[in-house]
Amino acid sequence: MSDVLQRFVFEATPIRGEIVHLDQTWRTVLERHHYPEVLRDKLGELMAAAALLAATLKLRGSLILQIQGSGPVSLLVVECTGDMTMRATAKWEGELPQGGLAELVGSGRFAITLDPQDGSQAYQGIVALEGNSVAEILENYMLRSEQLDTRLILSANDKQAAGMLLQKLPGKPDQDEDAWNRAGKFLETVTPQELMELAPETLLHRLFHEDDIRVFEPQPVSFYCRCSRSGVANMLKMLGKEEVQSILEERSNIEVNCEFCNQQYTFDSVDADQLFSSDYDLPGSQTRH
């Protein structure tokens, strides 16, 4: 299996869907952080869900899914661009209980942010957490906030993350009134092993071989972190020269770690002097990884 997102639509009824497999993309996230197993799997599910939702939006910019909680897991964040590049991170403290998402995050909130690249205003929707799984939380959000009937199945382990989405398209007549319920029942029969191991075409045939399905060209998915030394430099400049010098008086340098990719950026007193000079120009400032 490869890192790919597969779109499809039902020709005779207003239903669309996507299947996503994250192999190297997910393993790259895990190579940079060592998450407890129960948290790892929830973050992988959220990463697969972000790819599926981003694909429905066809956006130019980024979709950010964020779960904030009062429990031992305080934060899960996934960012997916319109080009299907992704990154993810999570924060937790202490031993984590086994169980559903509610046991991990406690009470909290779920936020979806659309961050466009064309200069238009960003959008953010925030709701209380409803559900004990990533899939349930997203299904409830899409129904209550976006008025879109959505069904999701998600799975993740230490090697793969995968997901499948069905969405009922609004405003279109449906000649088969039971098609949506029937498609949802078929989706519920998919096991985690089938979701992660079967090719999209094979899975679609198993579920919907009696329906007329149009399958689009697959889209590659990859890990990408947009942090950079220039970005960190701009953040330090926003702190101001006095604040940066105060920090350097306490320690020999300033170290900043990216929470997504764990890349470390170090600035010493010489870097700080250059940072606030009028002709400052950072070599390789546009490097991304």
C-alpha positions, 0 to 999 in steps of 0.5 A, spaced: 500 500 500 502 507 498 500 513 501 494 515 497 487 518 497 482 515 492 475 519 491 469 516 488 462 518 487 455 514 486 453 515 479 445 514 481 445 517 488 448 523 491 453 520 495 461 521 495 466 518 498 474 517 499 479 512 502 486 514 504 492 510 506 497 513 510 504 509 510 510 513 510 507 519 511 504 516 518 511 513 520 514 519 518 510 522 524 512 517 529 519 517 527 519 524 530 515 522 536 514 516 541 507 516 543 504 511 547 500 506 543 493 508 545 495 516 544 498 514 537 492 510 534 488 516 536 492 521 533 493 516 526 485 516 526 485 524 526 490 524 521 487 520 516 480 524 518 484 530 516 486 528 509 479 525 508 475 532 510 481 536 506 479 532 500 472 534 500 473 541 501 478 542 495 481 548 498 487 552 497 491 553 504 490 548 510 485 544 514 487 544 521 483 539 526 485 540 533 482 537 539 483 540 546 482 536 553 482 537 560 485 530 561 492 527 561 492 528 553 491 536 552 492 536 545 492 533 538 493 537 532 493 535 525 494 540 519 493 538 511 494 542 505 490 542 499 496 539 496 495 533 501 501 534 505 500 533 512 503 534 519 501 532 526 503 532 533 500 531 540 501 533 548 500 528 554 502 527 561 503 521 565 500 514 564 495 514 559 488 510 561 486 505 556 479 506 553 476 511 548 478 518 546 473 521 552 478 517 557 484 520 554 482 528 553 476 528 558 472 534 557 474 539 552 473 542 545 474 540 537 476 545 532 476 545 525 480 551 522 480 553 514 487 557 513 486 559 506 493 562 502 489 567 497 489 572 503 481 571 504 479 570 511 480 564 515 474 560 518 474 556 525 468 552 527 469 550 535 464 545 538 464 541 545 467 534 544 461 529 542 463 522 542 468 517 544 472 516 538 475 521 533 470 518 528 464 520 532 466 527 534 467 528 526 460 525 524 457 529 530 461 536 528 459 535 520 452 534 522 451 539 527 455 545 524 455 543 517 449 540 516 452 534 512 450 527 513 457 524 514 460 517 516 467 515 517 471 509 519 478 510 521 484 505 524 491 506 525 497 502 528 504 503 528 505 502 521 499 505 518 493 510 518 487 509 514 480 511 513 474 511 509 468 517 508 461 517 505 458 523 505 451 525 503 451 531 498 446 536 500 440 539 495 440 533 490 434 529 489 435 521 490 431 516 486 433 511 491 431 513 498 434 508 502 441 508 498 444 512 504 442 508 509 444 502 505 451 505 504 452 506 511 450 499 513 455 496 508 461 501 511 460 498 518 462 491 516 469 494 514 474 491 519 480 495 521 484 490 517 481 490 511 481 498 511 488 498 512 490 492 507 485 492 502 487 496 495 481 502 494 478 498 488 478 492 492 474 495 498 470 499 493 468 492 489 467 488 496 462 494 499 458 497 493 459 492 487 451 492 485 452 500 485 455 504 479 461 507 482 465 512 478 472 512 481 477 518 480 485 518 479 488 517 486 492 523 489 498 522 493 499 524 500 506 526 504 509 528 510 511 536 510 513 541 515 513 548 513 517 550 519 523 554 517 529 557 521 527 564 517 520 563 521 523 562 528 527 568 526 521 572 525 518 569 531 524 572 535 524 579 532 516 579 534 519 578 541 523 584 541 531 585 541 530 587 549 526 580 550 531 576 546 537 579 549 534 578 556 533 570 554 540 570 552 543 573 558 540 567 562 543 562 557 548 561 552 543 560 546 536 560 544 533 553 542 526 552 539 524 545 537 518 544 532 512 541 535 511 537 529 517 535 526 522 536 532 527 540 528 531 544 533 533 551 531 539 554 535 540 562 536 546 565 539 548 572 541 551 573 534 545 570 531 541 575 535 545 581 533 545 579 526 537 578 527 536 585 529 541 589 524 538 592 518 541 588 513 539 582 516 538 576 511 538 569 513 541 564 508 537 558 506 531 561 509 526 558 505 528 551 506 522 546 508 522 539 510 
